[in-house]
Amino acid sequence: MKFKSYTLLFTILYFNAYPQQPQSFLEQLLSDKVEYSLTITPDKNTIYFVKTDSFYVSKPKAIYKSVKSNGVWSQPMKASFSTHDSDSSPFVTPDGKRLFFTSRRSVNGKQPVGSNIWYVDLVNGKEGEPTFLK
């Protein structure tokens, strides 16, 4: 079976068991863009991932979100906090209370040389305001 480069693959690993064969994950929600860096909330009802036109660092990218309701995933939409064109690498904490990500957003009015770590609090399915991790 061939997969296009933009197809997200999701492998479910079971503790003390052999890994399952990689499976296409939410293929019906994907586009012809480059999508990668998937993270999922502990309740398995919200996913965040990065979408861009290219893997090149200079290309704009944003974090997208899809929510499962009644067993059906919503169409991905840009996450409310992902307003900058360099947000990437989302990671939901194991307790589901915070999402960390990298960004080249300005810090205290100064443009960074590289990416910095930011986070948003996750409360009742909503993302808070981005906070720079000092």
C-alpha positions as CSV (number, residue, x, y, z in Angstrom):
1,M,0.0,0.0,0.0
2,K,1.4,3.4,-1.0
3,F,0.9,6.6,1.0
4,K,1.3,10.1,-0.3
5,S,3.9,12.2,1.6
6,Y,1.2,14.3,3.1
7,T,-0.8,11.4,4.6
8,L,-0.7,11.3,8.4
9,L,0.2,7.9,9.7
10,F,-0.8,6.7,13.1
11,T,0.6,3.7,14.7
12,I,-1.1,2.4,17.8
13,L,1.3,0.7,20.2
14,Y,0.1,-1.5,23.0
15,F,2.1,-1.9,26.2
16,N,3.9,-5.3,26.2
17,A,2.5,-6.1,22.7
18,Y,3.9,-6.0,19.2
19,P,3.3,-2.7,17.3
20,Q,0.4,-2.8,14.9
21,Q,0.8,-2.2,11.2
22,P,0.8,1.6,10.4
23,Q,-2.7,2.7,9.4
24,S,-3.9,5.8,7.6
25,F,-5.4,8.1,10.2
26,L,-8.2,10.6,9.3
27,E,-7.2,10.5,5.6
28,Q,-10.6,11.9,4.7
29,L,-9.8,15.1,6.5
30,L,-6.4,15.7,4.9
31,S,-5.7,18.1,2.1
32,D,-3.1,18.4,-0.6
33,K,-0.9,20.4,1.8
34,V,1.9,19.0,4.0
35,E,0.4,17.9,7.4
36,Y,2.6,16.6,10.2
37,S,3.4,16.7,14.0
38,L,0.1,15.2,15.2
39,T,-0.7,15.3,18.9
40,I,-3.9,14.0,20.5
41,T,-5.6,14.8,23.8
42,P,-5.8,12.1,26.5
43,D,-9.6,11.6,25.9
44,K,-8.8,11.0,22.2
45,N,-11.4,13.5,21.1
46,T,-9.2,16.4,19.9
47,I,-6.2,16.4,17.6
48,Y,-3.8,19.2,16.8
49,F,-1.3,19.1,13.8
50,V,0.7,21.4,11.6
51,K,-0.3,22.3,8.1
52,T,1.9,24.1,5.6
53,D,2.6,24.2,1.8
54,S,6.2,22.9,2.2
55,F,8.7,21.6,4.8
56,Y,10.9,24.6,4.1
57,V,11.4,26.6,7.3
58,S,10.6,29.9,5.5
59,K,7.2,28.7,4.4
60,P,4.2,29.8,6.6
61,K,2.7,27.1,8.8
62,A,0.0,26.9,11.4
63,I,-1.5,24.6,14.0
64,Y,-4.9,23.1,13.1
65,K,-7.4,21.3,15.2
66,S,-10.1,18.7,14.7
67,V,-12.6,17.6,17.3
68,K,-14.5,14.3,17.5
69,S,-18.2,14.6,18.4
70,N,-20.6,11.6,18.3
71,G,-17.8,9.5,16.6
72,V,-17.3,12.0,13.7
73,W,-14.3,14.2,13.3
74,S,-14.9,17.9,12.5
75,Q,-13.2,19.5,9.5
76,P,-9.8,20.8,10.6
77,M,-9.7,24.5,11.4
78,K,-6.9,26.7,12.4
79,A,-6.5,26.6,16.2
80,S,-7.6,29.8,17.8
81,F,-4.1,30.6,19.2
82,S,-2.2,29.9,15.9
83,T,-2.3,33.4,14.6
84,H,1.4,33.6,13.6
85,D,2.8,32.1,10.5
86,S,5.5,30.0,12.2
87,D,3.6,28.0,14.8
88,S,4.7,24.4,14.9
89,S,5.4,21.2,16.9
90,P,2.2,21.0,19.1
91,F,2.4,18.7,22.1
92,V,-0.5,18.1,24.5
93,T,0.6,17.2,28.0
94,P,-0.4,13.8,29.4
95,D,-3.0,15.4,31.7
96,G,-4.5,17.3,28.8
97,K,-4.3,20.7,30.6
98,R,-1.7,22.4,28.4
99,L,-0.5,22.4,24.8
100,F,3.1,23.4,24.1
101,F,4.3,24.6,20.7
102,T,7.1,26.3,19.0
103,S,6.9,29.7,17.4
104,R,8.9,32.6,16.0
105,R,6.5,35.1,17.5
106,S,8.1,38.3,18.9
107,V,8.9,38.3,22.6
108,N,8.5,41.6,24.4
109,G,8.5,43.3,21.0
110,K,11.7,41.7,19.8
111,Q,11.8,39.3,16.9
112,P,13.6,36.1,18.0
113,V,16.6,34.6,16.1
114,G,14.9,31.2,16.2
115,S,11.9,29.5,17.5
116,N,10.8,29.7,21.2
117,I,8.6,27.5,23.3
118,W,5.1,28.7,24.0
119,Y,2.0,27.2,25.6
120,V,-1.7,27.6,25.9
121,D,-3.9,26.2,28.7
122,L,-6.6,23.9,27.6
123,V,-9.9,24.3,29.6
124,N,-13.2,22.6,28.6
125,G,-12.0,22.2,25.0
126,K,-11.0,25.8,24.6
127,E,-7.4,27.1,24.2
128,G,-6.2,30.0,26.3
129,E,-3.9,32.8,25.2
130,P,-0.4,31.9,24.1
131,T,2.2,32.3,26.9
132,F,6.0,32.5,26.3
133,L,7.8,29.9,28.3
134,K,10.6,31.8,30.1
